[in-house]
Amino acid sequence: MQVYTYSEARQKLAFLLNQAENTGKVLIRKKDGKTFALSPEKIAYSPLDVPTIKANITSKEITDIIRESRER
């Protein structure tokens, strides 16, 4: 894992953000020795979050299809 000084981080912020995204974490060390971690935030996606489709079908046709499949 790469460690950068505070001055380097200020000058290369865009680069550090990309590197954190690719590697998971970048460390930044201040002059007083304190170290901070820069890591991308994890975005939680729902498995039910699916793209919609345009279908020329009525709600009655959908319910008929579901009923038919349940009868099998």
MARBA-3410 file (N, C-alpha, C, O; in Angstrom, 1 decimal):
72
0.9,-1.2,0.0,0.0,0.0,0.0,0.9,1.2,0.0,1.9,1.3,0.7 ~ 0.6,2.2,-0.8,1.4,3.4,-1.0,1.0,4.4,0.1,-0.2,4.6,0.4 ~ 2.0,5.1,0.7,1.8,6.1,1.6,2.3,7.4,1.0,3.4,7.5,0.5 ~ 1.5,8.5,1.1,1.9,9.8,0.6,1.9,10.8,1.7,1.3,10.7,2.7 ~ 2.7,11.8,1.5,2.8,12.9,2.5,1.5,13.8,2.2,0.9,13.7,1.1
1.2,14.6,3.2,0.1,15.6,3.0,0.3,16.5,1.8,-0.6,16.7,1.1 ~ 1.6,17.0,1.6,1.8,17.9,0.5,1.6,17.1,-0.8,1.1,17.7,-1.7 ~ 2.1,15.9,-0.9,1.9,15.1,-2.1,0.4,14.9,-2.4,0.0,15.0,-3.5 ~ -0.3,14.6,-1.3,-1.7,14.3,-1.5,-2.5,15.6,-2.0,-3.4,15.5,-2.8 ~ -2.1,16.7,-1.5,-2.7,18.0,-2.0,-2.5,18.2,-3.5,-3.4,18.6,-4.2
-1.3,17.9,-3.9,-0.9,18.1,-5.3,-1.5,17.1,-6.2,-1.7,17.4,-7.4 ~ -1.7,15.9,-5.7,-2.1,14.7,-6.6,-3.5,14.2,-6.2,-3.7,13.0,-6.2 ~ -4.4,15.0,-5.7,-5.6,14.5,-5.2,-6.4,13.6,-6.2,-6.9,12.6,-5.8 ~ -6.5,14.1,-7.4,-7.3,13.3,-8.4,-6.6,11.9,-8.6,-7.3,10.9,-8.7 ~ -5.3,11.9,-8.7,-4.6,10.6,-8.8,-4.8,9.7,-7.6,-5.0,8.5,-7.8
-4.8,10.3,-6.4,-5.0,9.5,-5.2,-6.4,8.9,-5.1,-6.6,7.8,-4.7 ~ -7.4,9.7,-5.6,-8.7,9.2,-5.6,-8.9,8.0,-6.5,-9.5,7.0,-6.2 ~ -8.2,8.1,-7.7,-8.3,7.0,-8.6,-7.5,5.8,-8.1,-8.0,4.6,-8.2 ~ -6.4,6.0,-7.4,-5.6,4.9,-6.9,-6.4,4.3,-5.7,-6.4,3.0,-5.6 ~ -7.1,5.0,-4.9,-7.9,4.5,-3.8,-9.0,3.6,-4.4,-9.3,2.6,-3.8
-9.6,4.1,-5.5,-10.7,3.3,-6.1,-10.1,2.0,-6.7,-10.8,1.0,-6.6 ~ -8.9,2.0,-7.2,-8.4,0.8,-7.8,-7.8,-0.2,-6.8,-8.0,-1.4,-6.9 ~ -7.2,0.3,-5.7,-6.5,-0.5,-4.8,-7.3,-0.7,-3.5,-7.0,-1.6,-2.7 ~ -8.3,0.1,-3.2,-9.1,0.0,-2.0,-8.7,1.0,-0.9,-9.6,1.3,-0.1 ~ -7.4,1.4,-0.9,-7.0,2.3,0.2,-5.7,3.0,-0.1,-4.8,2.4,-0.7
-5.6,4.3,0.3,-4.4,5.0,0.1,-4.1,5.7,1.5,-5.1,6.2,2.1 ~ -2.9,5.7,2.0,-2.6,6.3,3.2,-1.9,7.7,3.0,-1.1,7.9,2.1 ~ -2.3,8.6,3.9,-1.7,10.0,3.8,-1.1,10.3,5.2,-1.8,10.2,6.2 ~ 0.2,10.6,5.2,0.8,10.9,6.5,1.2,12.4,6.7,1.7,13.0,5.8 ~ 0.8,12.9,7.8,1.0,14.3,8.1,2.4,14.5,8.7,3.1,13.5,9.1
2.9,15.7,8.8,4.2,15.9,9.4,4.4,15.5,10.8,5.4,15.0,11.2 ~ 3.2,15.5,11.6,3.3,15.1,13.0,3.2,13.6,13.1,3.2,13.1,14.2 ~ 3.2,12.9,12.0,3.2,11.4,12.0,1.9,10.7,12.0,1.8,9.5,11.9 ~ 0.8,11.5,12.1,-0.5,10.9,12.1,-0.8,10.4,10.6,-0.5,11.1,9.7 ~ -1.4,9.3,10.6,-1.7,8.7,9.3,-3.2,8.6,9.1,-3.9,8.2,10.0
-3.7,8.9,7.9,-5.1,8.9,7.6,-5.3,8.0,6.3,-4.4,7.9,5.4 ~ -6.4,7.2,6.3,-6.7,6.3,5.2,-7.7,7.0,4.3,-8.8,7.5,4.8 ~ -7.5,6.9,3.0,-8.5,7.4,2.0,-9.0,6.1,1.3,-8.2,5.5,0.6 ~ -10.2,5.9,1.4,-10.8,4.7,0.8,-12.2,5.0,0.2,-12.9,5.9,0.7 ~ -12.5,4.3,-0.9,-13.8,4.6,-1.6,-14.9,4.1,-0.7,-14.8,3.1,0.0
-16.0,4.8,-0.8,-17.2,4.5,0.0,-17.9,3.3,-0.8,-18.1,3.4,-2.0 ~ -18.4,2.3,-0.1,-19.1,1.2,-0.7,-20.5,1.6,-0.9,-21.2,2.1,0.1 ~ -21.0,1.4,-2.1,-22.4,1.7,-2.4,-23.2,0.4,-2.3,-22.9,-0.6,-3.0 ~ -24.2,0.4,-1.5,-25.0,-0.8,-1.4,-26.1,-0.8,-2.5,-26.9,0.2,-2.6 ~ -26.2,-1.8,-3.3,-27.2,-1.9,-4.3,-28.2,-3.0,-3.9,-27.8,-4.0,-3.3
-29.4,-2.8,-4.1,-30.5,-3.7,-3.9,-30.5,-4.8,-5.0,-30.4,-4.4,-6.2 ~ -30.7,-6.0,-4.7,-30.8,-7.0,-5.8,-32.2,-6.8,-6.5,-32.3,-7.4,-7.6 ~ -33.1,-6.0,-5.9,-34.3,-5.8,-6.6,-34.3,-4.5,-7.5,-35.2,-4.2,-8.2 ~ -33.1,-3.9,-7.5,-32.9,-2.7,-8.3,-32.5,-3.1,-9.7,-31.3,-3.1,-10.0 ~ -33.5,-3.4,-10.5,-33.2,-3.8,-11.9,-33.8,-2.8,-12.9,-34.8,-2.2,-12.6
-33.2,-2.7,-14.1,-33.7,-1.8,-15.0,-35.1,-2.2,-15.6,-35.4,-3.4,-15.6 ~ -35.9,-1.2,-15.9,-37.2,-1.5,-16.5,-37.1,-1.8,-18.0,-36.1,-1.4,-18.6 ~ -38.1,-2.4,-18.5,-38.2,-2.6,-19.9,-39.6,-2.1,-20.4,-40.5,-2.0,-19.6 ~ -39.6,-1.7,-21.6,-40.9,-1.2,-22.2,-41.5,-2.5,-22.9,-40.9,-3.0,-23.8 ~ -42.7,-2.8,-22.4,-43.4,-4.0,-22.9,-44.8,-3.6,-23.2,-45.4,-2.9,-22.4
-45.3,-4.0,-24.3,-46.7,-3.7,-24.7,-47.6,-4.8,-24.1,-48.1,-5.7,-24.9 ~ -47.8,-4.8,-22.8,-48.6,-5.8,-22.2,-49.4,-5.1,-21.1,-48.9,-4.2,-20.4 ~ -50.6,-5.6,-20.9,-51.5,-5.0,-19.8,-51.3,-5.7,-18.5,-50.7,-6.8,-18.5 ~ -51.7,-5.1,-17.4,-51.6,-5.7,-16.1,-52.5,-7.0,-16.1,-52.2,-7.9,-15.4 ~ -53.6,-7.0,-16.8,-54.5,-8.2,-16.8,-53.7,-9.4,-17.5,-53.8,-10.5,-17.0
-53.0,-9.1,-18.6,-52.2,-10.1,-19.2,-51.1,-10.7,-18.3,-50.9,-11.9,-18.3 ~ -50.5,-9.8,-17.5,-49.5,-10.2,-16.6,-50.1,-11.1,-15.5,-49.5,-12.2,-15.2 ~ -51.2,-10.7,-14.9,-51.8,-11.6,-13.9,-52.3,-12.9,-14.5,-52.2,-13.9,-13.8 ~ -52.8,-12.9,-15.7,-53.2,-14.2,-16.4,-52.0,-15.1,-16.5,-52.1,-16.3,-16.3 ~ -50.9,-14.5,-17.0,-49.7,-15.3,-17.1,-49.2,-15.9,-15.8,-48.8,-17.1,-15.7
-49.2,-15.1,-14.7,-48.8,-15.6,-13.4,-49.8,-16.7,-12.9,-49.3,-17.7,-12.4 ~ -51.1,-16.5,-13.1,-52.0,-17.5,-12.7,-51.8,-18.8,-13.4,-51.8,-19.9,-12.9 ~ -51.6,-18.7,-14.7,-51.4,-19.9,-15.5,-50.1,-20.6,-15.1,-50.1,-21.9,-15.1 ~ -49.1,-19.9,-14.8,-47.8,-20.5,-14.4,-48.0,-21.2,-13.0,-47.3,-22.2,-12.8 ~ -48.8,-20.7,-12.1,-49.0,-21.3,-10.8,-49.9,-22.5,-10.9,-49.8,-23.4,-10.0
-50.7,-22.6,-11.9,-51.5,-23.8,-12.1,-50.8,-25.0,-12.6,-51.3,-26.1,-12.5 ~ -49.6,-24.8,-13.1,-48.8,-25.9,-13.7,-48.2,-26.8,-12.7,-47.6,-27.8,-13.0
END
